[in-house]
Amino acid sequence: PILVPLGVLIISQVAFAPFPPEHPYSFLNPVIDPWWEKLDQETQKQVKSLWDKHEPSLFSLAKTTHLLKRHYVHSFSVIQAFVDYLVAKGVDLKDYALDDNQPNVDGRYKTNAQEKWENYAALLSYTKHLRFLILKSKIDLVDNIIKKKIDAIKGAVKAKVDLVQDVTRAKIDTVHVATNSIQNGIKNLISRR
């Protein structure tokens, strides 16, 4: 009995939200829903139009910012891993020089310094990958901004072309009306004679 009203409440909340569930900003729906429903259709369209205009750039900017943050966090981890490697390498060299803590195994073995080196190399590789993703994200951001500018220019040019076409049609219609009027006047003049 309680589940049915709860389900209706959840469905009604989802139905009126401006972001569909798969949208990355859908987590904002509970904050947006209370005031979104109070807006009239025209205002909702205006808000959506404004949002659609800036959304791709905001996505790209958010992605780039997130990647930069991750890069800085991992850059510190890389430095820490390299320091750990240097300390472990120093300990390994000391143990080798003093014949302390040497393994009694035949064949290969992995020292603590080698493990630290592998950790460092993995973090360094990931950081390089993040740098690549940041570069791609910056390019995507610039690409989105340029596409929006091009779309705005296309819209302005189309509006001007439409205006010129409308003015030209109006002038042609005026000339056509004047021509018809002159022809009718001449026909009337000839028919009177």
URKA-V323786 format. One record per backbone hydrogen bond with DSSP energy under -0.5 kcal/mol. NH is the residue of the N-H (numbers start at 1). CO is the residue of the C=O. Records with the same first field share a line. If there is no record, write none. Layout:
NH=CO + CO
This chain:
5=1
6=2
7=3
8=4
9=5
10=6
11=7
12=8
13=9
14=10
15=11
16=12
17=13 + 14
23=20
26=23
28=25
29=26
31=28
32=28
33=29
34=30
35=32
36=32
37=33
39=35 + 36
44=40
45=41
46=42
47=43
48=44
49=45
50=46
51=47
52=48
53=49
54=50
55=51
56=52
58=54
59=55
60=56
61=57
62=58
63=59
64=60
65=61
66=62
67=63
68=64
69=65
70=66
71=67
72=68
73=69
74=70
75=71
76=72
77=73
78=74
79=75
80=76
81=77
82=78
83=79
84=80
85=81
86=82
87=83
88=84
89=85
90=86
91=87
92=88
93=89
94=90
95=91
96=92
97=93
98=94
99=95 + 96
100=95
105=103
111=109
115=111
116=112
117=113
118=114
119=115
120=116
121=117
122=118
123=119
124=120
125=121
126=122
127=123
128=124
129=125
130=126
131=127
132=128
133=129
134=130
135=131
136=132
137=133
138=134
139=135
140=136
141=137
142=138
143=139
144=140
145=141
146=142
147=143
148=144
149=145
150=146
151=147
152=148
153=149
154=150
155=151
156=152
157=153
158=154
159=155
160=156
161=157
162=158
163=159
164=160
165=161
166=162
167=163
168=164
169=165
170=166
171=167
172=168
173=169
174=170
175=171
176=172
177=173
178=174
179=175
180=176
181=177
182=178
183=179
184=180
185=181
186=182
187=183
188=184
189=185
190=186
191=187
192=188
193=189 + 190
